């Protein structure tokens, strides 16, 4: 019985040590990269559009060593131009920084290039989000037209049956609901406006 308890403690301690290492790997660190403005903007716009913290998005892009290795092979012959690049400091996890450093050394490729190519993986995402954004704008106009029609019907109901009638109140409730939905959709469209600059 005593042996089982000791084994339990040992397993528990090993698990605890592993957890501590994982927590240290998640610590935030600052890292500076020289990147094209387009890559910096892409990361910022997508993080905002998806409602994800930039740090979380950055970590998702660079934390996987196997993926970074494939990206490094793709970028092997890429020669970045200095004139179009600027320094940008990001807050990232220690794991992400370790992965970037490891693959950069292993593949003999600049860390900045790895980051740039990792961020480029977001291009299909922004294209899909931009299409949705354009469709939302169309739907917003259609919903606004629907709201305008509802407001006309509400005005007509007030003339015909009065505002104290149950039917008038039902229409008024539907119009108020539509007004809230139009406001929410308008807010979503406004949030997506930075993508239009892309």
Helices and strands as residue ranges (DSSP letters): H 2-25, E 28-36, H 37-50, H 54-62, H 65-74, E 85-93, H 94-107, H 111-120, H 123-161, H 166-196
